[in-house]
């Protein structure tokens, strides 16, 4: 019964998990790795996760912490191939802008990137982001400020 519930939940959550991981990681392969590790951790803690008040928030926290943990590993800084930042969709300006923001976001520090994704793409309040990242609200606020400044710099936008 528990395995069935887990499978049903992960099947339904997989699209937003992959989308979030892609926004954090910047490439599909790393995102898939982070999602795989996160859902494995979810499986090992499924009983505790089911008892959580907000299962999606619990899983989102696992995903973001997995991303941050993976970024700390030395091998995560190794790249086997060049970046593909030059690829842009020309037909739709919204797609162009979205791609520019994504590329700029990948150049922001991982912790700041996690805060920006949670605050502005998930529209979470400061307190929820602080709980997710296990840090103070002041840290979230400063990471938000620093992350936005870095994002503006990357995009060449004057403050």
C-alpha positions as CSV (number, residue, x, y, z in Angstrom):
1,X,0.0,0.0,0.0
2,X,2.8,2.5,0.9
3,X,4.7,1.7,-2.3
4,X,1.5,2.3,-4.3
5,X,1.0,5.7,-2.7
6,X,4.6,6.6,-3.2
7,X,4.5,5.6,-6.9
8,X,1.3,7.6,-7.5
9,X,2.6,10.7,-5.7
10,X,6.0,10.6,-7.6
11,X,4.3,10.0,-10.9
12,X,2.1,13.0,-10.4
13,X,4.9,15.2,-9.0
14,X,7.5,14.3,-11.5
15,X,6.8,17.1,-14.0
16,X,7.2,19.9,-11.4
17,X,10.2,18.1,-9.8
18,X,12.0,18.0,-13.1
19,X,11.1,21.6,-14.0
20,X,12.3,22.8,-10.6
21,X,15.5,20.8,-10.8
22,X,16.1,22.1,-14.3
23,X,15.8,25.7,-13.1
24,X,18.2,25.0,-10.3
25,X,20.8,23.0,-12.3
26,X,20.6,24.5,-15.7
27,X,20.8,21.3,-17.7
28,X,18.5,18.4,-18.2
29,X,21.1,15.7,-17.3
30,X,22.0,17.2,-13.9
31,X,18.4,17.9,-13.2
32,X,17.5,14.3,-13.8
33,X,20.3,13.2,-11.5
34,X,19.1,15.6,-8.7
35,X,15.5,14.4,-9.1
36,X,16.5,10.7,-9.0
37,X,18.5,11.3,-5.8
38,X,15.6,13.3,-4.3
39,X,12.9,10.7,-5.0
40,X,15.2,8.0,-3.7
41,X,15.5,9.9,-0.5
42,X,11.8,10.5,-0.5
43,X,11.2,6.7,-0.8
44,X,13.5,6.0,2.2
45,X,11.6,8.6,4.3
46,X,8.2,7.9,2.8
47,X,6.5,7.2,6.2
48,X,7.8,10.5,7.6
49,X,6.9,12.4,4.4
50,X,3.3,11.1,4.4
51,X,2.9,12.4,8.0
52,X,4.1,15.9,6.9
53,X,1.5,18.6,6.9
54,X,2.4,19.7,3.4
55,X,3.9,16.8,1.3
56,X,4.8,19.1,-1.7
57,X,6.7,21.4,0.6
58,X,8.5,18.4,2.2
59,X,9.5,17.1,-1.2
60,X,10.5,20.5,-2.5
61,X,12.8,20.8,0.5
62,X,14.4,17.4,-0.3
63,X,14.9,18.5,-3.9
64,X,16.5,21.9,-3.1
65,X,18.7,20.4,-0.4
66,X,19.8,17.6,-2.8
67,X,20.7,20.2,-5.4
68,X,22.8,22.2,-2.9
69,X,24.5,19.1,-1.5
70,X,25.4,17.9,-5.1
71,X,26.8,21.4,-5.9
72,X,29.2,21.0,-2.9
73,X,30.8,17.9,-4.3
74,X,34.1,18.4,-6.1
75,X,33.1,16.5,-9.2
76,X,30.1,18.8,-9.8
77,X,32.6,21.5,-10.9
78,X,33.9,19.4,-13.7
79,X,32.4,19.8,-17.2
80,X,32.9,17.3,-19.9
81,X,31.6,19.5,-22.7
82,X,31.2,23.2,-23.5
83,X,28.2,25.3,-22.5
84,X,25.4,25.8,-25.1
85,X,24.5,29.3,-24.1
86,X,24.6,30.4,-27.7
87,X,21.5,28.5,-28.6
88,X,18.5,30.9,-28.5
89,X,15.0,30.7,-29.9
90,X,14.6,33.7,-32.2
91,X,11.0,33.4,-33.2
92,X,9.4,34.3,-29.9
93,X,10.7,37.2,-27.8
94,X,9.2,35.7,-24.6
95,X,11.3,32.5,-25.2
96,X,14.3,34.7,-25.9
97,X,13.9,36.6,-22.7
98,X,13.2,33.4,-20.7
99,X,16.3,31.8,-22.1
100,X,18.4,34.9,-21.2
101,X,17.1,34.9,-17.6
102,X,17.8,31.1,-17.4
103,X,21.4,31.6,-18.6
104,X,21.9,34.5,-16.2
105,X,20.4,32.5,-13.4
106,X,22.9,29.7,-14.0
107,X,25.7,32.1,-13.4
108,X,24.4,33.1,-9.9
109,X,25.7,31.2,-6.9
110,X,23.8,28.0,-6.2
111,X,22.5,29.1,-2.8
112,X,21.3,32.4,-4.2
113,X,19.8,30.6,-7.2
114,X,17.8,28.3,-4.9
115,X,16.5,31.3,-3.0
116,X,15.5,33.1,-6.2
117,X,13.7,30.0,-7.6
118,X,11.8,29.4,-4.4
119,X,10.9,33.0,-3.8
120,X,10.0,34.1,-7.3
121,X,9.1,31.0,-9.3
122,X,7.3,29.2,-6.5
123,X,6.2,32.5,-5.0
124,X,7.0,31.3,-1.5
125,X,7.2,33.7,1.4
126,X,10.5,34.3,3.2
127,X,9.6,32.2,6.2
128,X,8.8,29.2,4.0
129,X,12.1,29.5,2.1
130,X,13.9,29.8,5.4
131,X,12.3,26.5,6.6
132,X,13.0,24.8,3.3
133,X,16.7,25.8,3.4
134,X,17.1,25.4,7.1
135,X,18.4,29.0,7.6
136,X,17.2,32.2,9.1
137,X,14.8,34.6,7.4
138,X,17.6,37.2,7.5
139,X,19.8,34.9,5.4
140,X,17.0,34.4,2.9
141,X,16.5,38.2,2.6
142,X,20.2,38.8,2.1
143,X,20.6,35.9,-0.4
144,X,17.6,37.3,-2.2
145,X,19.1,40.8,-2.4
146,X,22.6,39.5,-3.4
147,X,21.0,37.0,-5.9
148,X,18.9,39.7,-7.6
149,X,22.0,42.0,-7.8
150,X,24.0,39.2,-9.3
151,X,21.2,38.4,-11.8
152,X,20.9,42.1,-12.8
153,X,24.7,42.2,-13.3
154,X,24.6,39.1,-15.5
155,X,21.8,40.5,-17.6
156,X,23.4,43.9,-17.8
157,X,20.5,45.7,-16.2
158,X,21.1,48.8,-14.2
159,X,19.6,48.9,-10.8
